[in-house]
Amino acid sequence: MTLRDEARCSLAPQVSVRAERFGGLIYRYDDRALLFLRSRPLVELLLGLDGTKTLKEALEELAAERDLGVRELRAVKDALQKLEERGIVREL
């Protein structure tokens, strides 16, 4: 499934995200998977996904706050799509 720009998203209920100096960690309580993220902007986006903003709004806000270019923003969105495919992020 492809994440839609107009979708409101959140972390899956069985997932926890923690920011670290290198980026961040994702832990899945259901299967005990531990994922390492090397992108601080991606971690910030994940921590802010609470379903109140559309994906487009959240990405635009992140780009403005972090001064991200088109290429960097595309990398964050691509990584977010992969996390959705793994059940880390979900559309509401």
N, C-alpha and C positions, 0 to 999 in steps of 0.2 A: 504494500500500500504506500502511496506517496503522500507525504504531508502537504496539505493545502495551505496556501498563504493566509486564507481567511479562517482557518481552523483555530480553535482555542485548544491549547495543549497543556498537559501536566505530566509529571513523573508518574510512572505506574506505582500503585500503592505499596508494592513489595520492594521498592527501590529507595536507596539513600545516597545522597551525593555529598561529598566533603571536599572543600577547597584545600589545596596544598600548595607549597612553594613551586612545585614543578607543574602544576595544573590542577589535578583533582583525582578523586577516587569515586567510583560507583560501586555500591555493594547491593547485590540482590539477595534478599532474605530467603526467597523460595528455593533457590538452587545454590546458594552460597558463592555465586560468581563474584569475582573482584575484577573490576576493569580500571585501568589506568588511563587518564586523560592528560595529554600534554598541552592542551589549549586552554589557557585561562579564560579567554572570552567565551568558549563553549561552556565551561563550568559556570561562569556567571549567568549565562543564558539559562542553563538547566536549573540553577537555584532560583531563578525568577519565574519559572514556568508554573503558574498557579491557576491557569485557566481564565484569568481576568482580561488578558490581552490576546489579540490574534497573533499568530506566528509572525505575520508581516510587521505588526506593531512592535513586537518584542525584538525582532531583528533590527528594525530601524532605530529603536531606542539604544540597543547595544552598539550599533555602528556609530551613532552620534556620541555616546559616552566614551567609547574607546577609540574613536577616530579611525575606524576600520575602512579599508578600501574595498572595492568590488570583489577582488580576488580573495581577500581574507574573509569577507562575509560569505562568499560562495563556499569556502572550505568549512566554515561553521555550519552552514545549512546542509552540506553534504554529510558531515559527521552526524548531525542531528537526525538526518534521514536513516543512517545506518543504525543509530540507537533506537529509532522507532521500529526498525525491522527486527531488532533483538528484544523488543518488548520493554525497553527502558522508558521510552516516551510514548504517550498515547494521546490521540485526539479525544476531546470531550464531546 
